[in-house]
Amino acid sequence: MNEAELRVVSGEAWAEFCDALKRAGEQIQRPEAPSDPFTRAEGYRYLSRLARAGLEWYVEFNDPAFPVLYRPSHETIKIGADNPDNLYQKAVLDGRHDYRIRGRRGTVYYLSFLSSKGSYAENFRQTETGFLDGQSLRVEPDGSFEIILSTRPHEGNWLPMEPETNALLVRQTFMDRNAEVPADLVIERLDRGATPEPLTAEQLDAGLRTATNFVNNTARLFADWSASYLPRPNELPPADQKLCHSVGGDQNIFYYHGYFELADDEALVIEVERIPECRAWNLQADNYWMESLDYRYHRIHVNKHTATYRPDGGVRIVLAHRDPGIDNWLDTAGHRNGTLCFRWIAAAEIVHPSCRVVKLTDLEKLPK
């Protein structure tokens, strides 16, 4: 038996996987992180979610000969200020081969395709190697389309890759999930065999190693981001756009990140004086670990479609622990502190939001 087979047969590969997951807990115990039971409980749940995400990427769906478009982030796996308006889909690729996506466009408001190299497990990066905006997608009258993924240019819908490309990320962004139909997508490698090869000990050993690197690196990466927001509480400054895009951010998006901390009788008022021409925008509340709060049961985000606007075209959003009975209230969902994310998507100009903390009793005194 080779080394990988010995590690699997002896149980060493599994034992190392479990030990590495235990080390990820160091990120939850960082001295600057909140130490209350609620935040710590969410932190350890977050690690369990990252473990599921890592196993899906590097063990379950890690065959680039037979790629599968799966959901890497959703209602119960949340990573890096995941967008509540998004349906995320991911597939593992090998840039030395060509792929084809077939689909039907549906009516989802925004659609983008990004090929990338690197990973959080490898180098804390998901560097773009190609981008295709759904707005430029050539779609047949019946709503169908095809996209070729390759290193060489291709006529029609083409998503560039590089030989080192190893992943595809699809963003489907809804303005109204109840009214829009998502794009229906499948992917295939053009020169694959008939069926996948059986699992090998080498594949399992490598997959478990990489999955634990993913958990540890992802937890550290976003704990570092959260810590960097602490010196400026209750603000929403522009993020480092180059950094955001280097970890898989959409090139059409301008990002803001911040940290909130509110007493029971306080509210954070976020104002955008005017909404420029844009394809979309949204604001969301996240926990300290940069997971979007539970949007299944709480109103924790607002977007271009769902917002109520002022008569002058601007928008005021209020984050508070309870509903003050005004427009655009966002629920903290029990969190006294956490993080925030604001996005412009393809905005003609960048208008920075402003923030201030007020007492709940003073909200009615704000100008209309």
VOMI-647761 format. One record per residue: residue in one letter; residue number from 1; x, y, z of N, C-alpha, C, O in turn. Coordinates in steps of 0.1 Angstrom, whole numbers. Layout:
REM residues N
R|rest|nr|n.px|n.py|n.pz|ca.px|ca.py|ca.pz|c.px|c.py|c.pz|o.px|o.py|o.pz
R|a|NUM|X|Y|Z|X|Y|Z|X|Y|Z|X|Y|Z
...
//
This chain:
REM residues 368
R|rest|nr|n.px|n.py|n.pz|ca.px|ca.py|ca.pz|c.px|c.py|c.pz|o.px|o.py|o.pz
R|m|1|8|-12|0|0|0|0|9|12|0|20|13|6
R|n|2|4|23|-7|11|36|-7|8|43|6|0|39|14
R|e|3|14|55|7|12|63|20|-2|67|22|-7|66|34
R|a|4|-9|71|12|-23|76|14|-32|64|18|-41|65|26
R|e|5|-30|52|12|-37|40|15|-35|36|30|-44|33|37
R|l|6|-22|37|34|-19|34|48|-26|44|57|-31|40|68
R|r|7|-26|57|54|-32|67|62|-47|64|64|-53|66|75
R|v|8|-54|60|53|-68|58|53|-71|45|61|-80|45|69
R|v|9|-64|34|58|-67|22|64|-64|22|79|-72|16|87
R|s|10|-54|29|83|-51|30|97|-60|40|105|-60|40|117
R|g|11|-67|48|98|-75|58|104|-68|72|107|-74|81|112
R|e|12|-55|72|103|-47|84|106|-53|96|98|-53|107|103
R|a|13|-58|94|86|-63|105|78|-75|111|85|-77|123|85
R|w|14|-84|103|90|-96|107|97|-92|114|110|-98|125|113
R|a|15|-83|109|117|-79|115|130|-73|129|128|-76|138|135
R|e|16|-65|130|117|-59|143|115|-70|153|111|-69|165|114
R|f|17|-80|149|103|-91|157|99|-98|162|112|-101|174|113
R|c|18|-101|154|121|-108|158|133|-100|167|142|-105|177|147
R|d|19|-87|164|143|-78|173|151|-77|187|144|-77|197|151
R|a|20|-77|188|131|-76|201|124|-88|209|126|-88|221|128
R|l|21|-100|202|126|-112|209|129|-112|215|143|-117|226|145
R|k|22|-107|208|153|-106|213|166|-98|226|167|-101|235|174
R|r|23|-87|226|159|-79|239|159|-86|251|154|-83|262|158
R|a|24|-96|249|145|-104|260|140|-111|268|151|-114|279|149
R|g|25|-113|261|162|-120|268|173|-112|279|179|-117|287|186
R|e|26|-99|280|176|-91|291|181|-96|304|176|-94|314|182
R|q|27|-102|304|164|-107|317|158|-119|322|166|-121|334|167
R|i|28|-127|313|172|-138|317|180|-134|323|193|-141|331|199
R|q|29|-122|318|198|-117|322|211|-108|334|210|-101|338|220
R|r|30|-107|341|199|-98|352|197|-102|363|208|-113|365|210
R|p|31|-92|370|214|-95|379|225|-103|391|221|-111|396|229
R|e|32|-103|395|208|-111|407|205|-125|403|201|-134|412|200
R|a|33|-128|390|199|-141|386|195|-151|386|207|-146|384|218
R|p|34|-164|389|205|-173|389|216|-173|376|223|-172|365|217
R|s|35|-174|376|236|-173|364|244|-186|359|251|-186|350|259
R|d|36|-197|366|247|-210|362|253|-215|349|247|-210|345|236
R|p|37|-223|341|255|-227|328|250|-233|328|237|-231|318|229
R|f|38|-242|338|233|-249|338|220|-239|338|209|-240|330|199
R|t|39|-229|348|209|-220|349|198|-210|337|197|-207|332|186
R|r|40|-206|332|209|-198|320|209|-205|308|203|-200|300|195
R|a|41|-218|306|207|-226|295|201|-227|296|186|-226|286|179
R|e|42|-230|308|181|-231|310|167|-217|308|160|-217|302|149
R|g|43|-206|311|167|-193|309|162|-190|294|160|-185|290|149
R|y|44|-194|286|169|-191|271|168|-201|265|158|-197|256|150
R|r|45|-213|270|157|-222|265|147|-216|269|133|-217|261|123
R|y|46|-211|281|132|-204|286|120|-193|276|115|-192|273|104
R|l|47|-185|271|125|-174|262|121|-180|249|116|-175|243|107
R|s|48|-192|245|122|-198|232|117|-203|234|103|-203|225|95
R|r|49|-208|246|100|-212|249|86|-201|249|77|-202|245|65
R|l|50|-189|255|81|-178|256|72|-173|241|70|-168|238|59
R|a|51|-174|233|80|-170|219|78|-178|212|67|-173|205|59
R|r|52|-191|215|68|-200|209|57|-196|215|43|-195|207|34
R|a|53|-194|228|43|-190|234|30|-177|228|25|-176|225|13
R|g|54|-167|226|34|-154|221|29|-155|207|24|-149|203|14
R|l|55|-163|198|31|-165|185|27|-173|184|13|-170|175|5
R|e|56|-182|193|11|-189|193|-1|-180|196|-13|-180|190|-23
R|w|57|-172|207|-11|-163|211|-21|-152|201|-24|-150|198|-36
R|y|58|-145|196|-14|-133|189|-16|-135|173|-15|-125|166|-19
R|v|59|-146|169|-11|-149|154|-11|-161|150|-20|-159|142|-28
R|e|60|-172|157|-17|-184|152|-25|-185|157|-39|-188|149|-48
R|f|61|-181|169|-42|-182|175|-55|-169|179|-61|-168|190|-67
R|n|62|-159|171|-59|-145|175|-63|-139|168|-75|-127|167|-76
R|d|63|-148|164|-84|-143|157|-96|-145|167|-108|-156|168|-113
R|p|64|-134|173|-113|-136|182|-124|-140|176|-137|-143|182|-147
R|a|65|-139|162|-138|-143|155|-150|-159|154|-150|-165|153|-161
R|f|66|-165|154|-139|-179|153|-137|-184|164|-128|-189|161|-117
R|p|67|-183|177|-132|-187|188|-123|-202|188|-120|-210|185|-129
R|v|68|-205|193|-108|-219|195|-104|-221|209|-99|-212|214|-91
R|l|69|-231|216|-104|-234|229|-98|-242|227|-85|-254|224|-86
R|y|70|-235|229|-74|-242|228|-61|-242|241|-54|-236|251|-59
R|r|71|-249|242|-43|-250|255|-36|-240|255|-25|-241|249|-14
R|p|72|-229|263|-26|-219|264|-16|-223|272|-4|-217|271|7
R|s|73|-233|281|-5|-237|290|5|-252|292|4|-257|294|-7
R|h|74|-259|291|15|-274|291|15|-279|294|29|-272|300|37
R|e|75|-291|290|32|-297|294|44|-290|289|57|-291|295|67
R|t|76|-283|278|55|-276|272|67|-261|269|64|-255|263|72
R|i|77|-256|275|54|-241|276|52|-239|290|47|-243|294|36
R|k|78|-232|298|56|-231|313|53|-216|316|54|-209|313|64
R|i|79|-211|323|44|-197|326|43|-195|341|38|-200|344|28
R|g|80|-187|349|46|-182|361|41|-193|371|37|-192|376|26
R|a|81|-203|374|45|-214|383|42|-221|378|30|-223|386|20
R|d|82|-225|365|30|-233|360|19|-246|368|17|-252|373|27
R|n|83|-249|370|5|-260|379|1|-274|372|2|-276|362|-5
R|p|84|-283|377|10|-296|370|12|-304|370|-1|-313|362|-3
R|d|85|-301|380|-11|-308|380|-23|-302|371|-34|-308|370|-45
R|n|86|-292|363|-30|-285|355|-40|-288|340|-39|-291|335|-28
R|l|87|-289|334|-51|-287|320|-52|-273|317|-57|-270|321|-69
R|y|88|-264|312|-49|-251|309|-53|-250|294|-58|-256|285|-53
R|q|89|-242|293|-69|-239|279|-74|-224|278|-77|-218|288|-82
R|k|90|-219|267|-74|-204|265|-76|-202|251|-83|-209|242|-82
R|a|91|-191|251|-91|-186|238|-97|-171|238|-97|-165|248|-99
R|v|92|-165|226|-95|-151|224|-96|-147|222|-111|-154|215|-118
R|l|93|-136|229|-115|-132|229|-129|-117|225|-130|-110|225|-120
R|d|94|-113|222|-142|-99|220|-145|-96|228|-158|-101|224|-168
R|g|95|-89|239|-157|-87|248|-168|-80|242|-180|-80|248|-190
R|r|96|-75|230|-179|-68|224|-190|-79|217|-199|-75|212|-210
R|h|97|-91|217|-195|-102|211|-203|-113|221|-206|-113|232|-200
R|d|98|-122|218|-216|-133|227|-220|-146|222|-213|-148|210|-211
R|y|99|-154|232|-210|-167|228|-204|-178|236|-211|-176|245|-219
R|r|100|-191|231|-209|-202|237|-215|-213|238|-204|-216|229|-197
R|i|101|-219|250|-203|-231|252|-195|-243|253|-204|-243|261|-213
R|r|102|-253|246|-201|-266|247|-208|-276|252|-198|-276|249|-186
R|g|103|-285|261|-203|-295|266|-193|-307|273|-200|-307|275|-212
R|r|104|-316|277|-191|-327|286|-195|-326|298|-186|-324|296|-174
R|r|105|-328|309|-192|-325|322|-185|-334|324|-173|-329|330|-163
R|g|106|-346|321|-174|-356|324|-163|-358|339|-163|-355|346|-173
R|t|107|-362|344|-151|-365|358|-150|-357|365|-138|-360|376|-135
R|v|108|-348|357|-132|-340|363|-121|-333|376|-126|-329|377|-137
R|y|109|-333|386|-117|-330|399|-121|-315|401|-125|-313|407|-136
R|y|110|-306|394|-118|-292|396|-121|-285|382|-122|-288|374|-113
R|l|111|-276|380|-132|-270|367|-133|-255|370|-138|-253|378|-147
R|s|112|-246|363|-131|-232|364|-135|-225|351|-133|-228|343|-125
R|f|113|-214|349|-141|-206|337|-141|-191|341|-139|-187|350|-147
R|l|114|-185|335|-130|-171|339|-127|-163|326|-126|-166|317|-118
R|s|115|-152|325|-134|-142|314|-132|-131|320|-124|-127|331|-125
R|s|116|-124|311|-116|-114|315|-107|-103|305|-105|-105|293|-108
R|k|117|-92|309|-100|-81|300|-96|-78|303|-81|-80|314|-76
R|g|118|-72|293|-74|-69|295|-60|-81|292|-52|-92|289|-57
R|s|119|-79|292|-39|-91|290|-30|-87|294|-16|-75|296|-13
R|y|120|-97|296|-7|-94|299|7|-85|288|13|-76|291|21
R|a|121|-87|276|9|-79|265|14|-64|266|10|-55|261|17
R|e|122|-62|271|-2|-49|271|-7|-41|284|-4|-30|283|1
R|n|123|-47|295|-7|-39|308|-5|-48|320|-1|-44|331|-4
R|f|124|-60|317|5|-69|328|9|-74|336|-3|-79|347|-1
R|r|125|-74|331|-15|-77|338|-27|-86|330|-36|-85|318|-37
R|q|126|-95|337|-43|-102|331|-54|-101|341|-65|-110|350|-67
R|t|127|-90|341|-73|-87|351|-82|-94|349|-95|-94|338|-101
R|e|128|-101|359|-100|-109|358|-112|-100|355|-124|-89|361|-126
R|t|129|-105|345|-132|-98|342|-145|-107|344|-157|-103|344|-168
R|g|130|-120|347|-154|-129|350|-164|-143|355|-158|-146|350|-147
R|f|131|-150|363|-166|-163|369|-161|-172|370|-172|-168|375|-183
R|l|132|-185|366|-170|-195|368|-180|-207|374|-173|-213|368|-164
R|d|133|-211|386|-177|-223|392|-172|-235|388|-179|-236|387|-191
R|g|134|-246|384|-171|-258|379|-177|-264|389|-187|-272|385|-195
R|q|135|-261|402|-185|-267|412|-194|-262|411|-208|-269|415|-217
R|s|136|-250|405|-210|-244|404|-223|-246|390|-228|-241|386|-239
R|l|137|-254|381|-221|-256|368|-225|-265|367|-237|-276|373|-237
R|r|138|-261|359|-247|-270|357|-259|-279|346|-256|-275|335|-254
R|v|139|-292|349|-256|-302|339|-252|-312|337|-264|-316|347|-271
R|e|140|-315|325|-267|-325|322|-278|-339|326|-274|-342|329|-262
R|p|141|-348|327|-284|-361|332|-282|-369|323|-271|-378|328|-265
R|d|142|-365|311|-270|-372|302|-261|-366|303|-247|-370|295|-238
R|g|143|-356|312|-245|-350|313|-232|-338|305|-230|-331|306|-219
R|s|144|-334|296|-239|-323|287|-237|-309|294|-241|-309|304|-249
R|f|145|-299|289|-236|-285|294|-240|-275|284|-236|-277|274|-229
R|e|146|-263|286|-242|-251|278|-239|-240|287|-237|-239|298|-243
R|i|147|-231|283|-228|-218|290|-225|-207|280|-226|-207|269|-221
R|i|148|-196|284|-234|-184|275|-234|-174|281|-225|-171|293|-225
R|l|149|-168|273|-217|-157|277|-207|-144|271|-213|-143|258|-214
R|s|150|-135|279|-216|-122|274|-222|-111|285|-221|-114|296|-218
R|t|151|-99|280|-223|-88|290|-223|-87|297|-236|-81|308|-237
R|r|152|-92|291|-247|-91|297|-260|-105|305|-263|-115|300|-259
R|p|153|-104|316|-270|-117|323|-273|-126|315|-281|-122|306|-288
R|h|154|-139|317|-279|-149|309|-285|-160|318|-290|-164|328|-283
R|e|155|-166|316|-301|-177|324|-306|-190|322|-297|-191|311|-291
R|g|156|-198|332|-296|-210|331|-288|-207|334|-274|-198|342|-271
R|n|157|-214|328|-265|-212|330|-250|-200|323|-246|-199|310|-247
R|w|158|-190|330|-241|-177|324|-238|-173|329|-224|-173|341|-222
R|l|159|-170|320|-215|-164|324|-202|-149|320|-202|-146|308|-202
R|p|160|-140|329|-202|-126|326|-202|-121|318|-190|-126|320|-179
R|m|161|-111|310|-192|-104|303|-181|-89|304|-184|-85|309|-195
R|e|162|-82|300|-174|-67|299|-175|-64|284|-172|-72|277|-166
R|p|163|-52|279|-175|-49|265|-172|-50|262|-157|-53|251|-154
R|e|164|-49|272|-149|-49|270|-134|-64|272|-129|-66|270|-117
R|t|165|-73|275|-137|-87|277|-132|-92|264|-126|-90|253|-131
R|n|166|-98|266|-114|-103|254|-107|-117|255|-102|-122|246|-95
R|a|167|-124|266|-105|-138|268|-99|-146|277|-108|-141|286|-114
R|l|168|-159|275|-107|-169|283|-113|-179|288|-102|-183|280|-94
R|l|169|-182|301|-102|-192|306|-92|-202|314|-100|-199|323|-108
R|v|170|-215|310|-98|-226|316|-104|-234|324|-94|-237|319|-83
R|r|171|-237|336|-97|-245|344|-88|-259|347|-95|-259|353|-106
R|q|172|-270|343|-89|-283|347|-93|-289|356|-82|-291|351|-71
R|t|173|-291|369|-86|-295|378|-76|-310|382|-79|-313|387|-90
R|f|174|-318|380|-69|-332|383|-70|-335|397|-64|-329|401|-54
R|m|175|-345|404|-70|-351|415|-63|-363|411|-55|-367|417|-45
R|d|176|-370|401|-61|-382|395|-54|-382|380|-57|-386|376|-68
R|r|177|-378|372|-47|-377|358|-49|-391|352|-52|-392|342|-59
R|n|178|-401|358|-47|-415|352|-49|-420|354|-63|-429|347|-67
R|a|179|-414|363|-70|-419|366|-84|-410|362|-95|-414|362|-106
R|e|180|-397|359|-92|-388|357|-102|-384|342|-103|-385|335|-93
R|v|181|-381|338|-115|-378|324|-118|-363|323|-120|-357|330|-128
R|p|182|-356|314|-112|-341|313|-113|-337|307|-127|-345|299|-133
R|a|183|-325|310|-131|-320|303|-143|-318|288|-140|-313|285|-129
R|d|184|-321|280|-149|-319|265|-148|-307|261|-155|-306|262|-167
R|l|185|-297|256|-148|-283|254|-153|-278|240|-151|-280|234|-140
R|v|186|-271|235|-161|-263|223|-159|-249|225|-166|-248|233|-175
R|i|187|-239|218|-161|-226|219|-166|-220|205|-169|-223|196|-163
R|e|188|-212|205|-180|-205|192|-183|-191|195|-189|-189|205|-195
R|r|189|-182|186|-187|-169|187|-193|-170|180|-207|-176|170|-208
R|l|190|-165|187|-217|-167|182|-231|-160|169|-235|-164|163|-244
R|d|191|-149|166|-228|-141|154|-231|-141|144|-220|-131|136|-219
R|r|192|-151|143|-212|-151|134|-201|-155|120|-206|-159|118|-217
R|g|193|-152|110|-197|-156|97|-199|-171|94|-196|-178|104|-194
R|a|194|-175|81|-197|-189|78|-195|-194|79|-181|-205|84|-178
R|t|195|-185|75|-172|-189|75|-158|-177|78|-149|-165|77|-154
R|p|196|-179|84|-137|-168|87|-129|-160|75|-124|-166|64|-123
R|e|197|-147|77|-121|-139|66|-116|-143|64|-101|-147|74|-94
R|p|198|-142|52|-95|-145|50|-81|-135|58|-72|-124|62|-76
R|l|199|-140|61|-60|-132|68|-51|-119|61|-47|-119|48|-46
R|t|200|-108|68|-46|-95|62|-42|-91|67|-28|-96|78|-24
R|a|201|-83|60|-22|-77|65|-9|-70|78|-10|-71|86|-2
R|e|202|-63|79|-22|-56|92|-24|-65|104|-25|-62|114|-19
R|q|203|-76|102|-31|-86|113|-33|-92|116|-19|-94|128|-16
R|l|204|-96|106|-11|-101|109|2|-91|116|11|-95|126|18
R|d|205|-79|111|11|-69|117|20|-67|131|16|-66|140|25
R|a|206|-65|134|3|-63|148|-1|-75|156|2|-73|168|6
R|g|207|-87|151|0|-99|159|2|-101|163|16|-105|174|19
R|l|208|-98|153|25|-99|157|40|-89|167|44|-92|176|52
R|r|209|-77|166|39|-67|176|42|-71|190|37|-70|200|45
R|t|210|-76|190|25|-79|203|19|-91|209|26|-92|221|28
R|a|211|-101|201|29|-113|205|36|-110|212|49|-115|222|53
R|t|212|-100|206|57|-97|212|70|-89|225|68|-90|235|75
R|n|213|-81|226|57|-74|239|54|-85|249|51|-83|261|55
R|f|214|-95|245|44|-106|255|40|-112|260|53|-114|272|54
R|v|215|-116|251|62|-123|255|74|-114|265|82|-119|276|86
R|n|216|-101|261|84|-92|270|92|-90|283|86|-90|294|92
R|n|217|-87|283|73|-83|295|66|-96|304|64|-94|317|66
R|t|218|-107|299|61|-119|307|60|-123|313|73|-126|325|74
R|a|219|-123|305|84|-126|311|97|-116|322|101|-120|332|106
R|r|220|-103|320|98|-93|331|101|-95|343|92|-94|354|97
R|l|221|-97|341|80|-99|352|70|-110|362|75|-107|374|76
R|f|222|-122|357|77|-133|366|80|-133|370|95|-139|381|98
R|a|223|-126|363|104|-124|368|117|-114|380|117|-116|389|124
R|d|224|-105|379|108|-96|391|106|-104|403|101|-102|414|105
R|w|225|-112|400|91|-120|411|86|-129|418|97|-129|430|98
R|s|226|-136|410|104|-144|415|115|-136|423|125|-140|434|129
R|a|227|-125|418|129|-116|425|138|-112|439|133|-111|448|140
R|s|228|-110|440|120|-106|452|114|-117|463|114|-114|475|113
R|y|229|-129|459|116|-140|468|116|-142|474|130|-149|485|132
R|l|230|-137|468|141|-140|471|154|-136|486|158|-144|492|166
R|p|231|-125|491|153|-122|505|157|-132|516|152|-132|527|157
R|r|232|-141|512|143|-150|522|138|-165|517|139|-171|514|129
R|p|233|-170|515|151|-183|510|153|-194|519|147|-193|531|147
R|n|234|-205|513|143|-216|520|138|-213|529|126|-219|540|125
R|e|235|-204|525|118|-201|531|105|-201|521|94|-202|509|96
R|l|236|-202|526|82|-203|517|70|-193|523|59|-198|528|49
R|p|237|-180|522|61|-171|527|52|-169|518|39|-172|506|40
R|p|238|-164|524|28|-161|516|17|-151|505|21|-141|508|28
R|a|239|-153|493|15|-143|482|18|-131|484|8|-132|492|-1
R|d|240|-121|476|10|-110|475|1|-115|467|-11|-116|454|-10
R|q|241|-118|474|-22|-124|467|-33|-115|456|-39|-120|446|-43
R|k|242|-102|459|-40|-93|449|-45|-93|437|-37|-92|426|-42
R|l|243|-93|438|-24|-94|427|-15|-107|419|-17|-106|407|-18
R|c|244|-118|426|-17|-131|419|-19|-131|411|-32|-136|400|-32
R|h|245|-126|417|-43|-126|410|-56|-116|398|-56|-118|389|-64
R|s|246|-105|399|-48|-95|389|-48|-100|376|-41|-94|365|-43
R|v|247|-111|377|-33|-117|365|-27|-130|360|-33|-138|353|-27
R|g|248|-132|364|-45|-143|359|-53|-155|369|-55|-165|366|-59
R|g|249|-153|382|-51|-163|392|-53|-166|395|-67|-157|393|-76
R|d|250|-178|399|-70|-183|402|-84|-177|415|-88|-178|425|-80
R|q|251|-171|416|-100|-164|428|-104|-174|440|-107|-170|451|-107
R|n|252|-187|437|-108|-198|447|-110|-202|453|-96|-209|463|-96
R|i|253|-197|448|-85|-202|452|-72|-191|461|-65|-180|458|-65
R|f|254|-196|472|-59|-189|480|-50|-193|477|-36|-205|478|-33
R|y|255|-184|473|-27|-188|468|-14|-185|478|-3|-175|485|-3
R|y|256|-193|477|8|-190|484|21|-192|473|32|-201|464|31
R|h|257|-183|474|42|-185|465|54|-183|474|66|-175|483|66
R|g|258|-190|470|77|-189|477|89|-193|469|101|-197|457|100
R|y|259|-193|475|113|-196|468|126|-206|476|133|-205|488|134
R|f|260|-216|469|138|-226|477|146|-226|472|161|-223|460|163
R|e|261|-229|481|170|-231|477|184|-241|487|190|-240|499|190
R|l|262|-253|481|194|-264|489|198|-270|484|212|-271|472|214
R|a|263|-273|494|220|-280|491|233|-294|488|230|-299|491|218
R|d|264|-301|484|240|-315|480|237|-324|491|233|-334|489|226
R|d|265|-321|503|237|-329|515|234|-323|523|222|-327|535|220
R|e|266|-314|518|215|-308|525|204|-311|519|190|-315|507|189
R|a|267|-310|527|180|-311|523|166|-300|529|158|-295|540|161
R|l|268|-296|522|148|-286|527|138|-294|531|126|-301|524|119
R|v|269|-292|544|122|-299|550|111|-289|551|99|-279|558|101
R|i|270|-292|544|88|-283|544|76|-291|552|66|-302|549|62
R|e|271|-284|563|60|-291|571|50|-283|571|37|-270|571|38
R|v|272|-290|570|26|-284|571|13|-291|583|7|-303|582|4
R|e|273|-284|594|5|-290|607|1|-297|606|-13|-307|612|-15
R|r|274|-291|598|-22|-297|596|-35|-293|583|-40|-282|578|-37
R|i|275|-302|577|-48|-299|564|-54|-295|566|-69|-304|570|-77
R|p|276|-283|564|-72|-279|566|-86|-284|555|-95|-290|545|-90
R|e|277|-283|557|-108|-287|547|-117|-279|534|-115|-266|535|-114
R|c|278|-285|523|-112|-278|511|-109|-286|499|-112|-298|500|-114
R|r|279|-280|488|-114|-288|475|-116|-294|470|-103|-305|465|-103
R|a|280|-287|472|-92|-293|468|-79|-285|474|-68|-273|479|-70
R|w|281|-290|474|-56|-283|477|-43|-290|469|-32|-301|465|-33
R|n|282|-283|466|-21|-289|461|-10|-280|464|3|-268|466|2
R|l|283|-287|462|14|-280|463|27|-285|452|36|-297|448|36
R|q|284|-275|445|43|-279|434|51|-272|435|64|-261|441|66
R|a|285|-278|429|75|-271|427|88|-266|413|89|-273|403|86
R|d|286|-254|412|95|-247|399|96|-243|398|111|-243|408|118
R|n|287|-240|386|115|-235|384|129|-220|387|129|-214|391|118
R|y|288|-213|386|140|-199|389|141|-190|381|132|-180|385|127
R|w|289|-195|368|129|-187|359|120|-190|362|106|-185|354|97
R|m|290|-197|372|102|-200|376|89|-209|366|82|-208|364|70
R|e|291|-218|360|89|-229|352|84|-241|361|83|-244|368|93
R|s|292|-248|362|72|-261|369|71|-270|364|82|-270|351|85
R|l|293|-277|373|89|-287|368|99|-298|360|92|-299|360|80
R|d|294|-306|353|100|-315|343|95|-327|350|87|-337|354|93
R|y|295|-325|352|74|-335|359|66|-347|351|63|-357|356|57
R|r|296|-347|338|68|-359|330|66|-370|335|75|-382|334|72
R|y|297|-367|340|87|-376|343|97|-376|358|102|-384|362|110
R|h|298|-365|365|98|-364|379|102|-361|388|90|-355|384|80
R|r|299|-366|400|91|-363|410|81|-349|416|83|-348|426|91
R|i|300|-339|411|77|-325|415|80|-319|422|68|-307|425|69
R|h|301|-326|424|57|-320|431|46|-330|438|38|-342|435|39
R|v|302|-326|447|30|-335|455|21|-328|457|8|-315|459|8
R|n|303|-335|458|-3|-329|460|-16|-336|470|-24|-346|476|-20
R|k|304|-332|472|-36|-337|482|-45|-352|480|-47|-359|490|-49
R|h|305|-357|468|-47|-371|465|-50|-379|467|-37|-390|472|-37
R|t|306|-374|462|-26|-382|461|-13|-382|474|-5|-390|476|4
R|a|307|-373|483|-8|-371|495|0|-383|505|-3|-388|505|-14
R|t|308|-386|513|8|-395|524|6|-387|537|6|-378|539|14
R|y|309|-389|545|-5|-380|556|-7|-386|569|-2|-399|570|-1
R|r|310|-378|579|2|-383|592|6|-388|599|-7|-384|595|-18
R|p|311|-395|610|-5|-400|618|-16|-389|623|-25|-391|625|-37
R|d|312|-377|626|-19|-366|631|-27|-358|621|-34|-348|624|-40
R|g|313|-362|608|-32|-355|597|-39|-344|590|-31|-339|580|-35
R|g|314|-341|596|-20|-331|589|-11|-338|578|-3|-350|575|-4
R|v|315|-330|572|6|-336|561|14|-330|561|28|-318|564|29
R|r|316|-338|559|38|-334|558|52|-337|543|56|-348|539|55
R|i|317|-327|537|62|-329|524|67|-326|524|82|-316|530|87
R|v|318|-333|517|90|-332|517|105|-329|503|110|-338|494|108
R|l|319|-318|500|116|-315|488|123|-318|489|138|-312|498|144
R|a|320|-326|481|143|-330|482|157|-335|468|162|-338|459|154
R|h|321|-335|467|175|-338|454|182|-353|451|181|-357|439|182
R|r|322|-361|461|179|-375|459|178|-381|468|167|-375|478|164
R|d|323|-393|465|162|-399|473|152|-404|486|157|-412|487|166
R|p|324|-398|497|152|-402|510|157|-414|516|149|-419|527|152
R|g|325|-419|508|140|-431|511|133|-429|521|121|-437|529|118
R|i|326|-416|521|116|-413|530|105|-408|521|93|-405|509|94
R|d|327|-407|528|81|-403|521|69|-389|516|70|-380|522|77
R|n|328|-386|505|63|-372|500|61|-365|497|74|-353|499|76
R|w|329|-373|491|83|-367|486|96|-361|472|93|-366|464|87
R|l|330|-348|471|98|-341|458|98|-340|453|112|-336|461|121
R|d|331|-342|440|114|-342|434|127|-328|429|130|-322|422|122
R|t|332|-323|432|142|-310|426|147|-311|411|150|-301|405|153
R|a|333|-323|406|151|-325|392|154|-318|387|166|-312|377|167
R|g|334|-319|396|177|-313|393|189|-298|396|191|-293|393|202
R|h|335|-292|402|181|-278|405|182|-276|420|187|-280|429|180
R|r|336|-268|421|197|-264|434|202|-253|440|194|-251|452|193
R|n|337|-246|431|187|-235|436|179|-234|426|167|-239|415|167
R|g|338|-227|430|156|-225|422|145|-219|431|134|-213|441|136
R|t|339|-220|426|121|-214|433|110|-225|437|100|-236|431|100
R|l|340|-221|445|91|-230|450|80|-224|449|67|-211|450|66
R|c|341|-232|448|56|-227|448|43|-236|456|34|-248|453|34
R|f|342|-231|465|26|-239|473|16|-232|471|3|-220|471|2
R|r|343|-241|470|-8|-236|467|-21|-242|477|-31|-254|479|-31
R|w|344|-234|482|-40|-240|488|-53|-236|478|-64|-225|473|-64
R|i|345|-246|475|-72|-243|466|-84|-244|475|-97|-255|479|-100
R|a|346|-233|476|-103|-232|484|-116|-238|498|-114|-246|502|-122
R|a|347|-234|505|-104|-239|518|-102|-232|528|-111|-219|528|-113
R|a|348|-239|538|-116|-233|548|-125|-224|557|-117|-214|563|-123
R|e|349|-227|559|-104|-218|566|-95|-219|560|-82|-229|553|-78
R|i|350|-209|562|-73|-209|556|-60|-213|567|-50|-206|577|-48
R|v|351|-224|565|-43|-229|574|-33|-227|567|-20|-233|556|-17
R|h|352|-219|572|-11|-216|566|2|-228|567|12|-233|578|13
R|p|353|-231|557|18|-241|558|29|-235|564|41|-223|564|44
R|s|354|-244|571|50|-240|576|62|-247|569|74|-258|564|72
R|c|355|-241|569|85|-247|562|97|-247|571|109|-237|579|111
R|r|356|-257|569|118|-256|576|131|-265|567|140|-275|561|136
R|v|357|-262|568|153|-269|561|163|-279|571|170|-274|582|174
R|v|358|-291|567|172|-301|575|178|-309|567|188|-309|555|187
R|k|359|-315|573|198|-324|566|207|-337|563|199|-342|570|190
R|l|360|-343|551|202|-355|547|196|-366|558|197|-374|560|188
R|t|361|-366|564|209|-376|574|211|-375|587|203|-384|595|201
R|d|362|-363|588|196|-360|600|188|-362|598|173|-361|607|165
R|l|363|-366|585|170|-367|582|156|-378|591|149|-377|595|138
R|e|364|-389|593|156|-400|601|151|-396|615|148|-403|622|141
R|k|365|-386|620|155|-381|634|153|-373|636|140|-370|647|137
R|l|366|-369|625|134|-361|626|122|-369|633|111|-381|630|109
R|p|367|-362|641|102|-370|647|91|-375|637|81|-368|627|79
R|k|368|-386|639|76|-392|629|67|-385|630|53|-389|623|44
//
